[in-house]
């Protein structure tokens, strides 16, 4: 069910990931998958374009809230109200809207390493950034709740949570999330949870939606990472408090207008009609995880990979090979990876590798990285 794109097909389908590297370079950087779209999405989008569905999007959520609620109920045994969702252009835009509209004044806590736009969006909202670091040598890489409480005690009133985590590929436990929720309630803080990778939890881990332990939390998500629809620009924000919902829907149009009718259609179809494809994707990514583990053991015995519990983004610690910027070295050998310093400024010897590709390309990426590190 998961169809690998050829190099030419991938270059046409993924103009950022593939179009910004020279021919012959294997791109393993940006979080897009080298797989063909799910057939229900192709059918629905093709029919929509044939009908000329390229006008302005409708008011309201277009049925996305109901579709997502049903998906969450089937997969996570948690179902938000169907009317709890507001559509936004993308997850980062949704986070900005949540901070500006729903979060109390005060600094924003961002755990490091983090998806780089988290830092940028805090600056764009005019808030102070407070970082909480995960020790790169820590065994579990759990969120440092003691440091979070220190930040809340000092005046921070928002925390950006990536659950599951990008770039660490980690799934937080229900206990950990409940403890975070208790801290947020104690200090009257809000947690904005980016759960875009929730449908990509791999066998052996269990995903807990943050709002299932914290009704004051704010969920921002999208089908775009799971179903490769980032270019359609549609995500959604879910809040359980009716007053929060009203505030989200009441913002002026220029503050939230970047979503598209094709993206809204794709979101409904993804959440409703693509469960079998989603399951096949998780099985493929599990295979890729096992393959990468074997390749690293063979070629990089001193490397450390964070247990890949979710996402298709492997976090590799290559400091044992004494190359400060292994991503730059790898690019010189024909593979583009994401530098660890992008996610944790000043951190050397780390890379993020996208494994959502063919087994052959994954092997080629590891071979070229091995050559780069000598």
N, C-alpha and C positions, 0 to 999 in steps of 0.2 A: 504493500500500500504506500510505502514511502519511496518516492522515485528520485534518484540522484540526478541533478542537473549536470549536463556536460559543461566543460569550461566555457564554450561559446554561449550556451543557454544561461549559465550563471552570470556571465558578463552582461548579457542583455537584461536579465531579470533583476540584478542587484547592482545598479550603477555606482553606488558608493563603495560597497565592499570590494567588488571586482574591478570597477572602472577606475579606481585610484591607484591600482598597482600595475606595474609593467607586465606585459605578456610573459608567462613563464613563472611569475611570482605566485605562490600559493597564499591566498588571503585567509588568515585565521584570526582576524582582529575584531571588527565590529560585529555586534550580536545579531546577525542574520544567518539563516540556514540555507545551505546549498541544496534544497529540496524543492520539488515542484509543489505548487499549492494543492490543498485538499480539493478533490473533485467537486464537492458541493459548493465551495467558494468559487471555483472557476465557472461552474454552470450559472450560479446566481449573478455574478458580476458581469459575465458575458451577456446574459439576457438583459441586465439593467442598462448596460451601455448601448445595446441594440435598441432599447426603448428610448434612449436619449436621456437617461437619468443622470444628468450632469448639472442640474440647477442648484439653487441654494438648498441647504438642508431644512427639514421641517422644524417647527417649534416642538418642544418636548423631547422625550428620550427615544421616540420611535420604536418602542418595544424592547429596548436594550435592557432596561431594568428587570423586566419579567424574564427575559431569556437568560440573563446572568443569574438571577435568583434560582431559576430551575437548574442551571448547570451546577451552582454551588450546592444545592440540595442533593443532586445526584452524586457528586464527587466528594463532598466534604461534610455531609450531614449537617450543614448549616445553611439556612436560607434567609437572606435579608428580605424585607418587604419589597414588593415589586415597584413601589413608588418612591424608593429611597435613593434613586440614582439620578445624577445629572450628567449629561454628555459634555465632554471637553475634547480638545484637539489631540492631546497626547498626555502621557503620564506626567511629564515635567510641567506642562501647562496646568494640569490638574493639581499638582502639588502647590504651584504658585497660587492658584485660585484658593485652595484650602487655607494656606498661610494667611493670605490677605483678607479672606472673608470670615474664617471661622476661628483662627488661633489668637490667643491673647497677645498683647504686646510683650516684647521681651526677646532675648536671644533664642536662637534655634540650635539644638544639639544635633550634630551629624557624626555618627560613628565612622571611624576610619579603619580599614580602607573603605572607600565609597565610590559609587557611580559618579564620575566627575561633575555632571550637571547639578548634583545635589548642592555642591558648594556654590555654583554660579547662581542657582535660583534663590538661595538665601540672600546673596548680595543684591539681586534684582528686587527683592521685596523690601530692601532697606533695613534688614535685620542684622544683628551681630551673629557671626558664626562661632559656635563653640564646638570643638572637636573632642571626641572620646576615642582613644586609640585602642585597637586590639593588638596585643603583643604578637609579632610575626612568629615568635617561637612558642606561643601558647598551644597546648595540645588541642583544646576544644574550640578556641576562637569565639567563645560566648561573649555577648555584650557585657561590658563592665558596668553592672548596675550600681556599684558603689560610686563610680565616677559620674554616672548619670545623675544619681541623687545629689552629688556635690554641685553639679551644674544647675539642677533645679533649685537647690538651696540658695545658690548665688543669684538666681533671678531668671534663668532660662525657663520658657513656658511652652516650648514646642520641641518635639523630637521627630526626626525623619527616620523611619524604620524601613529597611529593605528586607522583605520577608516573602520568599527565600532570598538569600543574600547574593548580591552581585558586587564584587567578583568572587567571594569566597565559596559560593556554591553550597552554603550551609542552610539547614532548615532549623529554625528555633523550636524548642520544645514548648508544649503548652504551659508548663510550670514557669519557664523563663518569661514567656509573654504575659502570664498572669501577674508575675512579680513586677514587670515593667508597668502594667496597667495600674497596679496598686500604688506605685510611686507617682504615676501621673495624677491619679486621683488625689493623693495626699498633698501634692503641690499645686493643684488646680492647673495642670499642664495638659496639653493635647498631644497625642501621637498620630502622625500622618503616616500611614502604612502603604508603601509601594509594594503591591503583591502581583506584579505583572508576570512573575515566574511561578506563581502558584500552580498552574496546570502542568508544570514541568518537574514535579517531584518524582524522583526515581525510586525503584523498588528498594525497600529497606528503611525508608524515611516516611514520616507522616506529617502532612501539612496541617497547620492550625490557623485558620483565618483569624487575624488579630481582632476583628470586631466581635468574634465569638467569645472573647474574654474581656473586652472593653467596649461597652456600648457608647462611650464618649469618643472612641477613636474615629478616625476618618480614613476610609479606604480609597486608594486610587489604583486603578488597574486598566488593562486593555487586553484584547486577544492578540495583539500585534506580535508579541514575541513567540507565542505558541504557534501561531498560524501564518507568520511571515507577511503581515499586512501593514507594516510600519508606514509605507507610503500612502496609505488611505486615510491616515490622520483621524483616528477616532479612539477615544478612551472614555472612562467614566469615573466619577467620584460618587461614593456611597457614604451617606451619613444616616444614622438611625434616629436622631432627634428631629422631629418635624420642623422645629424652628431652624435648625441648621439646613435642612432641605430647602426651606423657603428662602433663606439667605442665598444659597447657591443659585437658585433659579431666578432670584431677583436682581442679580448683578447686571450692569449695563452690557448691552451686546458687544461693544468693543473690548470688554474685558474677557469675553469668552465666546469666540465665534469661529474658531479655526477648524471645526470638524466638517465632514463632508457627507453627502447622502450615500455615496458608495461605501464609505467607511462604516456608516451606521448599518447599512444592509449587511456588510461583511461581518460586523459584530454579532448581529442577530443570528446569522447563519452559523458562524463559528460556535457560538454558545449553544445552539440548538441542534445542529445537524452533523457535527464533526466529531462526535465522541469516539467513533471507531478509529478515525484517522489520528486523533489525539493519543489514543492508547497505542497505536502502532508506532507513533513518533517516540513515545516514552520507551517502548521496547527497543527501538533503534538506538536511542541515546544511551540506554543501559548497555547495549552491545559496544558502543563507542567508548563508554567509560571503561569497560573491561579491557578493550583493546589498548587504550592509552595506558592503563596500569601495567599491562604486559610490556609494552614498548618502552616505557620509562624504566622499568626494572631491568630491561636488557641493555638499553643505551645510556641511561643516566642513573646508575645505582646510588649515587649520592644526592639525587634530587628528592624533594619532598612535594607531594601533591596533597592539597587539602582534600579530605574525603568529599567526593562530588556527590552530594545528596540531592541536588536539584540544579536546574538550568543546564545549559550545554557549554558552560564557560568554566574551564579548569584553571585553578590558581596554582602556579608552579613556583616553588622556592628553589632557585638555582644558585644560591649564594656559595655553595660548596665549590663551584667552578670558577670563582674569583673573577667574574665579569660583571661590572657594575650595571651595565645596560644590555642584558641579553637580547632584548627586542631589537636594538640597533644592530647587534652582531648578526642576529638571525636574518634581518632584512638584507644585509650584504650577501647572504647565502641563499636568498630566494624564497623566504617565507616572512610574511608580515604578521607580527603578533602585537598585542597591546602591552606597553611598558607598565610595570608595576607602579612606577612613580606617578602615573596618571591618576591612580586610585588612592595613593597614600604618598603625598609629596615628601620627597627625600628618601623614600624607601628604595634601596638598590637590590639588584639580583633577583627580581621577581618578574614574571610575565603572566598575562591572562591569555589562554589559548581557547579558541572556539572549536569545539569538536563536532559541531553539527554539519558534517560533510561526509564524503564517502570514506570507507576504510582505507582506500588507496591514498587519498589526499592526506588523511590523518597520518599515515605511515610516512609519507613524503615530508610533512611538516616536522615530524620528530627526527627524521634522518637529517634534514637540513639544519635543524637546531643543534643536533649533535655535532655536525661539522662546524657550525659557528662557534661552539664552545670548546672545540678541540678534543 
